[in-house]
Amino acid sequence: MSITSEYIKSALESFGFGYGDKIMVHSSLSSFGWVEGGAKAVINALMDLVGLDGTILMPSFNHGAPFNEGGSGVYDPMKTPCTDGRIPDTFWRMKDVYRSLNPTHPFAAWGKDAERYTKNHHLILTMGEDSPLGLITRDGGY
């Protein structure tokens, strides 16, 4: 059986997720099996599910790779790859996705609260109550 974007959206709806929801997604493309359309199909299913009134948040961590021996020594939110897998690395590169400036554990977000969730992440604790995770939790997200 091939997994499609429509199948993923339908499965998430069966769990009660829907339009306007705020969701934090930690994912593994290989866990799905073969997905028709790959990582973009998974992301499109999530975007279709929550719509522009919802928000998708994903880790786009590099785990300090730029600062390891042989690394560039610089985190560039527009260039530094994510080391959390194909889905989040594809997600942060998409149109209208914001990526935080945290140099080792940036989050990427899309939708209604995307900018608010990411804009001050470099100024606060990585996983603190005002971090992207803290904000989405405070807003009743999943």
C-alpha positions in Angstrom: 0.0 0.0 0.0 1.3 3.4 -0.9 0.7 6.3 1.6 -0.7 9.5 0.1 -1.1 13.0 1.4 -4.9 12.4 1.4 -4.4 9.3 3.5 -2.2 11.1 6.0 -4.7 13.9 6.4 -7.6 11.5 6.8 -5.8 9.5 9.4 -5.0 12.7 11.4 -8.6 13.8 11.2 -9.7 10.5 12.6 -7.6 11.3 15.7 -9.5 14.5 16.1 -7.0 17.0 14.5 -8.4 19.6 12.1 -8.6 23.1 10.8 -7.2 25.8 13.0 -5.3 23.4 15.3 -1.8 24.3 16.5 0.4 21.2 16.3 4.0 20.4 17.0 5.2 17.6 14.7 8.2 15.4 15.3 8.4 13.0 12.4 10.2 10.2 10.6 9.5 9.7 6.9 10.8 6.1 7.1 8.2 5.3 9.7 5.5 5.9 7.2 6.8 3.4 4.7 6.8 4.6 1.1 5.0 7.9 0.8 3.8 9.1 -2.6 5.4 12.5 -3.0 7.9 12.0 -0.1 8.4 14.6 2.6 6.5 17.3 0.7 3.4 15.1 0.7 3.5 14.7 4.5 3.9 18.5 4.9 1.1 19.3 2.5 -1.2 17.0 4.4 -0.4 18.8 7.6 -0.9 22.2 5.9 -4.2 21.1 4.4 -5.3 19.8 7.8 -4.7 22.9 9.9 -5.1 25.5 7.2 -3.9 29.1 7.5 -5.7 29.6 10.8 -3.7 26.8 12.3 0.0 26.5 13.0 2.6 23.8 12.4 5.7 23.7 14.5 8.7 21.4 13.9 12.1 21.1 15.3 14.7 22.0 12.7 17.7 21.3 15.0 21.3 21.1 13.7 22.5 19.9 17.2 25.5 22.1 17.0 26.8 20.6 13.7 28.1 24.0 12.4 30.2 24.4 15.6 31.8 20.9 15.5 35.3 20.3 14.1 35.2 20.9 10.4 31.9 22.9 10.6 31.4 26.4 9.3 31.4 27.9 12.7 28.2 29.8 11.8 24.5 29.1 12.0 22.7 30.6 9.1 18.9 30.1 9.4 18.6 30.3 5.6 21.3 27.7 4.8 22.2 25.5 7.8 20.7 22.0 7.3 18.5 20.4 9.8 19.8 17.0 11.2 16.3 15.8 12.3 15.3 14.1 9.1 13.9 14.7 5.7 10.5 16.1 6.7 11.7 18.9 9.0 14.6 19.7 6.7 12.2 20.0 3.8 9.7 22.0 5.9 11.9 24.8 7.0 12.9 25.5 3.4 9.3 25.9 2.2 7.6 29.2 1.4 6.1 31.1 4.3 7.9 29.0 6.9 9.7 30.9 9.6 12.8 29.5 11.3 14.1 30.6 14.7 17.6 32.0 15.2 18.5 29.6 18.0 21.9 28.4 16.8 21.7 24.7 17.7 18.0 24.0 18.3 15.9 26.2 16.0 12.3 25.5 15.4 10.4 26.1 12.1 6.8 27.2 12.0 4.1 27.8 9.4 0.6 29.3 9.7 -1.1 31.9 11.8 1.3 32.0 14.8 4.5 31.0 13.0 6.3 34.3 13.3 5.3 34.8 16.9 6.5 31.3 17.9 9.9 31.8 16.3 10.9 35.5 16.4 12.4 35.6 19.9 13.7 32.1 20.3 17.3 33.2 20.2 16.7 35.5 23.2 15.3 32.9 25.6 15.9 29.4 27.0 15.9 26.8 24.2 13.0 24.8 25.7 11.7 27.3 28.2 8.2 28.5 28.8 8.5 31.3 26.3 10.2 29.0 23.7 8.3 27.9 20.6 7.3 24.7 22.6 6.2 26.8 25.6 4.1 29.1 23.4 2.3 26.4 21.5 1.5 24.6 24.8 0.2 27.8 26.3 -2.0 28.4 23.2 -3.6 24.9 23.7 -1.6 23.3 20.9 -0.9 19.6 20.6 
